[in-house]
Amino acid sequence: MNENEFAELAAGAAFDALSPHDEKRFREALVAHPEWGGIAEADAEAAASLAEAAPASTPPDHIRASLLAQIADTPQGAVSVVNPTETAEKPQLGRRWSRSMLALAACLALLVGVGIGAVAINGLLNRPAAVVALEQIRSADDAEHASVELESGGTATAYWSASLGSAVLVTDGIESTSNDETYELWFVRGEKPVSAGVFAVESGDATAALQGEMHAGDVIAVTVEPAGGSPTGQPTSDPVIVIPTA
C-alpha cells in the first residue's frame, strides 16, 4: 500500500465509511507505517470538528437521492465479486471512496445540518456540466485560456487543458440567434472542422463545454447554423469566433 491509498482509507475511517476488509487494511498499514499517523489524525480531527459544529439533521429525501446518484456515477475502486462458497478463502473487497467524494458527502450533509437551504444544496448538486468542466480545466496544471473580442462588443474566452483533452467556451455579450438558428462549436484540426456540439445564449452570456476530445493545436471556432446544428456535419457559414490554442 502506498501513501495515497492509505490517505483514501484514512478519509473513510474518519467518517466510519470503511468496509470490514478495508478497516483491517487501514489498521495494519497504520502499524506498518507510523509515519502516516498524522494523515489519519488530521482526517479524524477534521471530521470531529465538522460534526461538533453541526446539529444532527436528516437532509430532505430529494437531496439525499441526488447526492447518492452522484456518488454512484463517480468511478470507484474496483470491486471483486466473490462466490459465496469462497468467502472463507477470499475476503470480499468493499468499495473505496475517494477523499473528494467522502468530503462531498460529509460537507453536504453538514451544510443541511447547519441550516443551508435545500435550494443552495440543489445548486451544488445540479451545476451545469459546462460549469463543472470549466472548474476541472482551471484546476489542471496545464490549464490555458485565450480571449477574443466580438463584433457585438462582447468577449469570448476559451479555456482548455491538453492533459484533460477538454475545452470550454465562455462568452459575455454575444448576440442571440434567431429561433431557427443556433451557435455550433468546432474543433478545427488543420483544415478539417470537427463538430463539438451546439449551444444557446441566455441574456448575452453562455458557458459551453465542447463535446469530444480536444487535440493539441486545435482551433476553437463557432459558426451560426440552422437550429439543431449543421445538417451536413460541416460549417455552412463563416465563423463568428476563432480562438487558436497554439
Summary of the structure (lengths in Angstrom):
residues: 246
radius of gyration: 23.6
end to end distance: 40.5
largest distance: 71.0
contacts: 696
relative contact order: 0.10
helix: 39%
strand: 22%
